Amino acid sequence: VGIYNQILKRREEICVRDKVSPSFALDNKTVREIALAQPTSLTDLAKVRGIDDRRLVQYGPDIIDIVKRFKK
């Protein structure tokens, strides 16, 4: 399973947990940008288009965890 699919899976878990729509959490374009950039820090993640302060705080640690596990 590629990093894109892993992020989509985590997004689905987040949506169920937080009772929000996928586009409210992270839209598909942002997920693609993350998969391409593969940021390993919140600073790097903040540079990805579509990541605002709210998403950085709420979802950033989950995203960074996925990227780091994928890059091992």
C-alpha positions in Angstrom: 0.0 0.0 0.0 1.4 3.4 -1.0 1.7 6.4 1.1 -1.2 8.1 -0.7 -3.5 5.2 0.3 -2.2 5.1 3.8 -3.0 8.8 4.2 -6.5 8.3 2.8 -7.1 5.5 5.3 -6.0 7.7 8.2 -8.2 10.5 6.8 -11.2 8.1 6.9 -10.4 7.2 10.5 -10.2 10.9 11.4 -13.5 11.7 9.6 -15.3 9.0 11.6 -13.7 10.1 14.9 -14.3 13.8 14.4 -17.6 13.4 12.5 -16.4 15.6 9.6 -16.4 15.2 5.8 -13.2 14.1 4.0 -12.8 17.4 2.2 -13.1 19.2 5.6 -10.2 17.1 7.0 -8.0 16.9 3.9 -9.2 17.1 0.3 -7.8 14.7 -2.3 -5.5 17.3 -3.8 -3.9 18.0 -0.4 -3.4 14.3 0.2 -1.7 14.0 -3.2 0.6 17.0 -2.3 1.5 15.4 1.0 2.2 12.0 -0.7 4.5 13.8 -3.2 6.3 16.0 -0.7 6.5 13.4 2.1 7.1 15.9 4.9 8.7 14.5 8.0 8.2 17.6 10.2 5.4 19.9 11.0 7.5 22.8 9.6 7.7 20.9 6.2 4.0 19.9 6.4 3.0 23.6 6.9 4.6 24.3 3.5 2.2 21.9 1.7 -0.6 23.7 -0.2 -3.9 23.0 1.6 -2.5 22.7 5.1 -3.6 25.6 7.2 -3.0 26.1 10.9 -6.1 24.1 11.9 -5.1 21.1 9.8 -1.5 21.4 10.9 -2.5 21.2 14.6 -5.4 18.6 14.3 -3.9 16.2 11.7 -0.2 17.1 11.4 1.1 14.6 14.0 -0.9 11.7 12.3 0.4 12.7 8.9 4.0 12.9 10.0 3.7 9.5 11.7 2.5 7.9 8.4 5.2 9.5 6.4 8.0 8.5 8.8 6.7 4.9 8.9 6.4 4.8 5.1 10.0 6.1 4.6 11.6 3.4 6.8 
